[in-house]
Structure formats: structure tokens, C-alpha cells
Amino acid sequence: MITLERPFDEDFSPAADASTLSVDFWSYLNALQARLGWTPADDRAWEYLEELERDIEPLIEALPDADATPYLRRLADGWAAPGTGERDDLRRRVAAMLRRALRNQEEHAHDQ
């Protein structure tokens, strides 16, 4: 199993809006890549994280005009799809973090 050094919510506070969350989450994935080593497992993790970043990039390119929340929810649903192997395991764990980040962002926005 590929280890994620730190969960998203340890590095980022709840975002003020879904657009900010989109950029923050992409940055988190990028930072995970930067902290990887040079083993074959790290190389595979780099590729898997790169796939997830590419999934978010169309949304970031469309900001601020895009409605980020539905897009991020669809991404999380897709990443959480059943499957086997380390790639699917990583995608499910990242999806869970994104879902938690969306809930935190919505609660933060509601409290404002």
C-alpha cells in the first residue's frame, strides 16, 4: 500500500469556497508528489497522483467561472469507484479526503 505522508486536513484549513478548495486540493496532491522518494513504489505513486491532478486541472482552468462543488463531488465519486490494487486504493483514500474537505468547506461557509 502506498502511504500518504499527511492527510489533506492537516496541511490545509477549511476553504472559504469550493474554488479555493479546488486549488488547495490540487496543491496538496502536488506537494505529495514533491515529497516522494526514488523507489519503484514512489514512481508508481507519482503517476497515480499525476492522474488525479490532471482530473482537477480542467476545473482550475475554468475558475472562477466554474461551479466547483459539483465537479469536485463527481471527481470524488469517480475516484471512490470499486477496484483492486494500489492505484484504486490510493484513489479511494484521496476521494475520502476530498469528500471530508468538501464537508468542512460547506460547514465553514455555513458558519460565516
N, C-alpha and C positions, 0 to 999 in steps of 0.2 A: 504494500500500500504506500502511496506517495503521501508524505507528510507535508501539511501546510504549516509553515512556520508560526503564523499568528492568524487568528480569525479576524475578519474584517472589522468587527465592532471593537476590537482592542486598539486599532490604529485610527479609526475614524469616528467622529461624533455623529449623531443623527443629522442628516442633511436637512436643510431648510426647505428643499423642494426636490422633486424627482429628477429634474435636470441636473442639479448639483450631485445627487446620488449617482447618476449615470457616470459622470466624470470621476467621482470619487472611487466608484467600484472598478472602473477601467484602470485607474491609477493603482489601486490595490493589487489587481492582477499583474500589472506591470512590475510593481515592487516585488511581488512574489518571485517573478522570473529573475529579477536582478539579484536576488539572494540565493539563487540555486548554485550548486557546485558544478562539478565536471564529470560526475558519474553517468553511466548509461541511464540510470533511473532519473537523474536530473535532466538529462537530454529529453527523455520522454515527457517529463512533467512540463518542460519548457514548451514543447509542441502542443500539449493539451491546453496549457494556459493561453498560448497564442491563438488557438481556435476560439476560446471564449472571448478574448479581446476582440477578435475580428467580428464576433457576433454583436458586440456592443458598438463598434465603430460607426455603422450607419446611423445609429441614433445620435451619437455625439456630433456627427457631421451635420445632422438636421437641426441641432439645437440652435437657438432657443425656441424655434417654431414647432418642434415636435412635441407630442404628448407622451412624455417619457414613461409614465406609470404603466399603461397597458403594454407597452413594448417590453419593459423590464419584467413584467409578470409573465408574458409569453416566453421570454428567454428562460426564466426560472423554471417554467413548466417543461420546456423542451430539454433543459439540462437535467431535470429530475427524472426523465424517462427511464423506464427499466432497462437494464442491460447488465452485462457481466464484464469483468476485467477492470484494470486500474483506471483506464480512461473514464469509464462510466461511473466508477466510484468517485473519482475526483469531481466530475461534473455534478453528481448528486450533492456532494458536500458543498460545493460552491453555490449551487442552487439554493440550498438551505440557508446559507449566509445571505444571499441576495434577498430571499423572502423575509428573513429576520430584519434586514436593513430597510426593506420597504415598509414593514410594520412599524419599525422605530421612526422612520421618516413621517409616516402618516400620523402616528401619535404625537410627534413633535409639532407637526403642522396644526393638529387639532388643539394643542395646548397654547398655541400662540394667539 
